[in-house]
Every structure is written in structure tokens, then in C-alpha cells.
């Protein structure tokens, strides 16, 4: 796979804002986060070709991209290692074994390992400039979501299992008048929401949730938080309910 990055008329600029650090052991007060992270489908990626003076028609790019993705899927499933100018793919088998096994343990499945290629890292390092745009004043922030069943971060969600959500301004709190409005909800890609019924840990920077048992494999989900707790913690309960929406999309398995 060859990507032609020899474009001299394109200047890449990424605007970032400062978000309060959410990890307990953070060494400094803020993290920097890109404020424009639009998610594109293959069709939308192909449609950008003219913007960057790519001479191949978008339709051809889209058809080729779809065919390549399908072919790579088959090849990885047959245990080929894939190396492109953007990433490397391979299958790994998790777990520990004594050498006498004839099958994988229950709940253990092959995992796909993806590594960003050095050529893409180098291109971004050499061609992207960062513009700092001040401190983000928000109603809270979801920084990362860990699926405890797999250990994967910001990737998947497992039915009837523990999900750890880290950020700030996350604690679920309400007064009597708004008790039915607050909570953590799992929303699918069709807009349907399910209330999380069990929260094992409820702190301003960390929530541990028991996910619903009926998540649909392959469907994408996001996390919605409604609470009256102050963003910075402490103090009195807020008068109105505030919403914290995850920008992270999780795929059910």
C-alpha cells in the first residue's frame, strides 16, 4: 500500500484545548486534547480526495478502499501479518498455557493487534502544527473507557460486565426532584438508551458500571451521564441537571 504524501500546498493545523487532567496520578494540571476529531466513514474519506488534490476519482478510492478492507479482513483471519504505510495488523492468542491444551479456555478469543506504522508517525510529526486555544470550560469530560472483560481502552464494550469510565465531573448525584433524570445511560447508534442499573464505584473522576446484558454484538454505543454534582467536586448539589457525553464510540461484543 503506497500513500503519496508529496503534497506541498497542504498545511495541517490541529487546534487543541486544555482539559483538566483526570488521572489520579497526573503530574500536571491539564491535558491537551484536539477539539476537532470528526469520525469519517470510508465514503466520506474518499470524498475528501479533491480537497487534497488527489487525482484519483473519489468513487475509485471508495471502491478500492472497501475491497482492500474486506481482503485484509480475510487475510488477518487466516493469520497473515499485514504491513501497510499506515498500520500493521496481526492476530495474537491471549492467555497462559501448560502445553497440553486442545482448545482455548472459555471466554478467551483471538485478538487483533494493530500498530501504527512509523511512516505515518513521521509524516504527522513533520507536517502537523499545533495551535493552543486556551482552557476548555466544560460540563465534565470522559477521558477514557476501559472494558474490564478484555482490558481494551476506548474500543469495545462487553455485555453484563464491568466498564470503567475515567474523566472528571462524573459523579452521579441528584436531589429528590430530579432523581429520575440522573444516571448513566448506554446509547446505541440508533439513539436508543438503556439506564445502567448498577454503579460499583461513583466518584468525580471514576465510575465503574455494570453494563446491560442485552447489548447487540457489532453495534456501536456511547456513554451519556446525567448528574447534578458540581464539575469540580465538592460543594452543593447543582440546581439543574448537566450532561456529560462521551466522544468515544464502543463496539459491543
Protein Blocks (a to p, Z undefined) as FASTA:
>chain_A
ZZdfkbfkbccdddddddddfbfklcbfbdcddfbdcdcdfklmmmmmmmnopabdfklm
mmmmmmmmmmmmmmmmnopacddfkbccddddedjdehlacbdcehiacdddddddfklm
mmmmmmpccddebjaddebdcfbdcdfknopahkbccehiacddddehkaccddfklmmm
gccddddfkopacddfbdfbdcfkbccddddfkbcehiacddddddfbdfkggajddfbd
cddddfbdcddZZ
